[in-house]
Amino acid sequence: MAMLDLRSRLAPNPSRPLAPDFIAVSPRYVSVLAPRRSWARLAACIAEWKNRARSRSELGTFDERDLADIGQARADAFVEARKPFWKA
């Protein structure tokens, strides 16, 4: 009976069932997925850091012609190459 009362409060029209996108998620299910999302975010962050470190290292090896091709001055390239990998 309590479930019927809950449905009548949630549904816009009590004679129609709830929309199919209504999904009840238990706290246990959420607690299982939360660490996976955290690990995925951490892996993405580490991949981004590695990409920045590699890019900045390569930028430090560019000669004047390469820098002119990408439109960077030597001083700007030096500043960018000296940035730590964790700074955007």
N, CA, C and O of each residue as an XYZ file, in Angstrom:
352
protein
N       0.812     -1.181      0.000
C       0.000      0.000      0.000
C       0.866      1.260      0.000
O       0.541      2.250     -0.654
N       1.978      1.205      0.747
C       2.865      2.367      0.809
C       3.484      2.638     -0.556
O       3.701      3.794     -0.920
N       3.766      1.593     -1.305
C       4.351      1.763     -2.631
C       3.374      2.464     -3.562
O       3.781      3.293     -4.377
N       2.106      2.145     -3.452
C       1.096      2.794     -4.272
C       1.019      4.282     -3.951
O       0.875      5.107     -4.853
N       1.115      4.624     -2.676
C       1.091      6.034     -2.280
C       2.313      6.763     -2.839
O       2.195      7.891     -3.319
N       3.460      6.139     -2.780
C       4.685      6.741     -3.302
C       4.569      6.955     -4.806
O       4.949      8.010     -5.313
N       4.049      5.969     -5.517
C       3.881      6.102     -6.961
C       2.914      7.229     -7.307
O       3.143      7.972     -8.261
N       1.864      7.355     -6.557
C       0.891      8.398     -6.858
C       1.484      9.782     -6.618
O       1.108     10.742     -7.291
N       2.395      9.891     -5.679
C       3.035     11.190     -5.443
C       4.086     11.505     -6.497
O       4.278     12.671     -6.841
N       4.769     10.495     -7.015
C       5.853     10.720     -7.968
C       5.362     10.870     -9.407
O       5.916     11.657    -10.175
N       4.338     10.127     -9.766
C       3.863     10.154    -11.148
C       3.025     11.405    -11.397
O       2.231     11.791    -10.539
N       3.188     12.050    -12.566
C       2.384     13.221    -12.859
C       0.899     12.897    -12.950
O       0.058     13.719    -12.583
N       0.576     11.709    -13.434
C      -0.803     11.284    -13.546
C      -0.909      9.937    -12.835
O      -0.300      8.968    -13.291
N      -1.654      9.840    -11.743
C      -1.696      8.581    -10.978
C      -2.203      7.387    -11.784
O      -1.896      6.248    -11.430
N      -2.964      7.607    -12.849
C      -3.453      6.474    -13.629
C      -2.396      5.922    -14.580
O      -2.517      4.791    -15.051
N      -1.353      6.715    -14.868
C      -0.275      6.252    -15.740
C       0.889      5.760    -14.893
O       1.151      6.308    -13.822
N       1.584      4.738    -15.357
C       2.756      4.262    -14.607
C       3.910      5.264    -14.724
O       3.893      6.177    -15.550
N       4.885      5.058    -13.884
C       6.077      5.913    -13.931
C       6.799      5.746    -15.262
O       6.687      4.706    -15.911
N       7.527      6.758    -15.658
C       8.295      6.698    -16.898
C       9.372      5.630    -16.774
O       9.849      5.369    -15.670
N       9.765      5.007    -17.882
C      10.760      3.940    -17.824
C      12.140      4.407    -17.385
O      12.975      3.582    -17.014
N      12.402      5.729    -17.418
C      13.725      6.184    -16.997
C      13.839      6.325    -15.483
O      14.905      6.679    -14.978
N      12.757      6.055    -14.750
C      12.818      6.089    -13.297
C      13.453      4.791    -12.820
O      12.898      3.711    -13.021
N      14.604      4.897    -12.194
C      15.323      3.713    -11.726
C      15.655      3.920    -10.262
O      16.249      4.930     -9.885
N      15.276      2.981     -9.458
C      15.631      3.040     -8.040
C      17.009      2.420     -7.872
O      17.206      1.252     -8.207
N      17.955      3.180     -7.364
C      19.324      2.699     -7.174
C      19.561      2.549     -5.685
O      19.364      3.486     -4.911
N      19.979      1.376     -5.300
C      20.228      1.139     -3.886
C      21.564      1.759     -3.487
O      22.455      1.887     -4.326
N      21.719      2.147     -2.219
C      22.995      2.711     -1.757
C      24.167      1.759     -1.947
O      25.296      2.199     -2.165
N      23.904      0.440     -1.865
C      24.986     -0.528     -2.062
C      25.500     -0.471     -3.494
O      26.708     -0.547     -3.715
N      24.609     -0.339     -4.467
C      24.998     -0.250     -5.876
C      25.824      1.007     -6.115
O      26.823      0.966     -6.832
N      25.421      2.098     -5.531
C      26.166      3.354     -5.684
C      27.538      3.228     -5.050
O      28.521      3.712     -5.612
N      27.628      2.584     -3.887
C      28.923      2.459     -3.225
C      29.874      1.562     -4.003
O      31.090      1.707     -3.878
N      29.348      0.638     -4.803
C      30.187     -0.214     -5.638
C      30.715      0.570     -6.835
O      31.865      0.388     -7.234
N      29.881      1.444     -7.413
C      30.288      2.195     -8.595
C      31.174      3.387     -8.277
O      31.997      3.766     -9.111
N      31.041      3.981     -7.124
C      31.802      5.183     -6.794
C      33.314      4.972     -6.887
O      33.992      5.807     -7.485
N      33.876      3.897     -6.327
C      35.330      3.708     -6.470
C      35.762      3.521     -7.916
O      36.844      3.968     -8.296
N      34.934      2.866     -8.733
C      35.294      2.677    -10.141
C      35.393      4.013    -10.848
O      36.304      4.237    -11.645
N      34.447      4.907    -10.553
C      34.498      6.231    -11.167
C      35.719      6.996    -10.678
O      36.360      7.708    -11.450
N      36.038      6.852     -9.403
C      37.207      7.538     -8.850
C      38.480      7.056     -9.524
O      39.347      7.858     -9.871
N      38.593      5.747     -9.710
C      39.785      5.200    -10.370
C      39.856      5.647    -11.819
O      40.938      5.917    -12.339
N      38.707      5.725    -12.468
C      38.689      6.173    -13.862
C      39.114      7.631    -13.959
O      39.872      7.997    -14.857
N      38.631      8.468    -13.039
C      39.037      9.880    -13.038
C      40.522     10.020    -12.747
O      41.201     10.844    -13.359
N      41.032      9.215    -11.808
C      42.454      9.260    -11.481
C      43.293      8.825    -12.681
O      44.311      9.449    -12.981
N      42.878      7.768    -13.367
C      43.612      7.306    -14.548
C      43.607      8.366    -15.642
O      44.626      8.577    -16.301
N      42.475      9.037    -15.844
C      42.398     10.101    -16.852
C      43.292     11.274    -16.480
O      43.926     11.875    -17.347
N      43.344     11.598    -15.203
C      44.195     12.696    -14.740
C      45.672     12.359    -14.956
O      46.439     13.202    -15.421
N      46.063     11.154    -14.626
C      47.460     10.740    -14.808
C      47.818     10.725    -16.292
O      48.921     11.125    -16.664
N      46.902     10.273    -17.136
C      47.162     10.276    -18.580
C      47.346     11.705    -19.088
O      48.218     11.959    -19.918
N      46.539     12.630    -18.600
C      46.671     14.035    -18.991
C      48.009     14.599    -18.518
O      48.662     15.337    -19.257
N      48.421     14.264    -17.311
C      49.711     14.735    -16.794
C      50.863     14.209    -17.648
O      51.792     14.950    -17.970
N      50.797     12.925    -18.012
C      51.853     12.354    -18.856
C      51.905     13.041    -20.210
O      52.984     13.292    -20.746
N      50.736     13.343    -20.760
C      50.671     14.028    -22.048
C      51.278     15.428    -21.947
O      52.025     15.849    -22.830
N      50.958     16.144    -20.872
C      51.534     17.481    -20.684
C      53.053     17.416    -20.526
O      53.777     18.217    -21.117
N      53.528     16.467    -19.734
C      54.969     16.345    -19.516
C      55.693     16.058    -20.827
O      56.733     16.652    -21.111
N      55.142     15.148    -21.622
C      55.761     14.804    -22.899
C      55.740     15.997    -23.857
O      56.741     16.299    -24.509
N      54.591     16.670    -23.935
C      54.465     17.819    -24.839
C      55.437     18.925    -24.464
O      56.087     19.516    -25.326
N      55.527     19.196    -23.179
C      56.423     20.274    -22.730
C      57.874     19.899    -22.917
O      58.710     20.754    -23.211
N      58.176     18.633    -22.751
C      59.549     18.186    -22.992
C      59.915     18.354    -24.463
O      61.007     18.821    -24.787
N      59.005     17.974    -25.343
C      59.247     18.137    -26.779
C      59.353     19.606    -27.158
O      60.174     19.970    -28.000
N      58.540     20.446    -26.552
C      58.573     21.873    -26.847
C      59.935     22.473    -26.498
O      60.411     23.383    -27.177
N      60.548     21.965    -25.450
C      61.866     22.449    -25.065
C      62.955     22.104    -26.066
O      64.018     22.725    -26.060
N      62.705     21.115    -26.932
C      63.713     20.711    -27.918
C      63.520     21.371    -29.282
O      64.345     21.179    -30.175
N      62.453     22.142    -29.459
C      62.178     22.780    -30.753
C      63.230     23.836    -31.076
O      63.690     24.557    -30.190
N      63.607     23.921    -32.346
C      64.502     24.987    -32.774
C      63.664     26.181    -33.260
O      62.435     26.140    -33.213
N      64.322     27.215    -33.716
C      63.621     28.441    -34.121
C      62.626     28.193    -35.252
O      61.544     28.780    -35.272
N      62.994     27.327    -36.189
C      62.096     27.048    -37.312
C      60.823     26.358    -36.843
O      59.729     26.711    -37.283
N      60.957     25.366    -35.944
C      59.791     24.667    -35.405
C      58.894     25.623    -34.625
O      57.669     25.575    -34.737
N      59.513     26.481    -33.845
C      58.730     27.445    -33.070
C      58.000     28.430    -33.975
O      56.865     28.815    -33.694
N      58.653     28.836    -35.062
C      58.000     29.742    -36.011
C      56.812     29.048    -36.681
O      55.805     29.691    -36.977
N      56.927     27.737    -36.919
C      55.831     26.987    -37.528
C      54.584     26.968    -36.646
O      53.463     27.018    -37.153
N      54.774     26.898    -35.346
C      53.616     26.859    -34.438
C      53.277     28.240    -33.894
O      52.329     28.381    -33.120
N      54.036     29.261    -34.286
C      53.720     30.623    -33.888
C      54.093     30.963    -32.458
O      53.422     31.773    -31.819
N      55.145     30.360    -31.953
C      55.595     30.620    -30.585
C      56.961     31.305    -30.598
O      57.803     31.020    -31.450
N      57.162     32.196    -29.658
C      58.478     32.807    -29.472
C      59.303     31.897    -28.563
O      58.748     31.097    -27.810
N      60.597     32.019    -28.634
C      61.486     31.186    -27.815
C      61.190     31.396    -26.332
O      61.181     30.431    -25.568
N      60.950     32.633    -25.912
C      60.687     32.921    -24.494
C      59.379     32.262    -24.035
O      59.315     31.699    -22.942
N      58.349     32.335    -24.865
C      57.068     31.706    -24.510
C      57.211     30.186    -24.422
O      56.651     29.554    -23.526
N      57.954     29.613    -25.345
C      58.174     28.169    -25.336
C      58.968     27.760    -24.094
O      58.705     26.713    -23.502
N      59.930     28.582    -23.706
C      60.728     28.290    -22.519
C      59.850     28.312    -21.271
O      59.954     27.428    -20.421
N      58.989     29.316    -21.162
C      58.089     29.412    -20.005
C      57.157     28.206    -19.958
O      56.951     27.620    -18.895
N      56.600     27.838    -21.093
C      55.691     26.688    -21.147
C      56.426     25.383    -20.829
O      55.890     24.530    -20.122
N      57.619     25.224    -21.333
C      58.385     24.000    -21.101
C      58.805     23.863    -19.645
O      59.013     22.745    -19.174
N      58.935     24.963    -18.927
C      59.351     24.926    -17.529
C      58.193     24.698    -16.550
O      58.421     24.467    -15.363
N      56.957     24.763    -17.044
C      55.803     24.547    -16.172
C      55.785     23.111    -15.667
O      56.138     22.193    -16.407
N      55.378     22.906    -14.419
C      55.208     21.531    -13.941
C      54.027     20.859    -14.637
O      53.109     21.535    -15.101
N      54.053     19.557    -14.707
C      53.037     18.820    -15.465
C      51.633     18.972    -14.892
O      50.656     18.814    -15.624
N      51.508     19.273    -13.614
C      50.189     19.352    -13.006
C      49.501     20.703    -13.230
O      48.329     20.859    -12.885
N      50.213     21.680    -13.804
C      49.607     22.980    -14.096
C      49.168     23.026    -15.552
O      49.908     22.640    -16.457
N      47.946     23.509    -15.754
C      47.397     23.559    -17.112
C      47.963     24.699    -17.914
O      47.601     24.876    -19.077
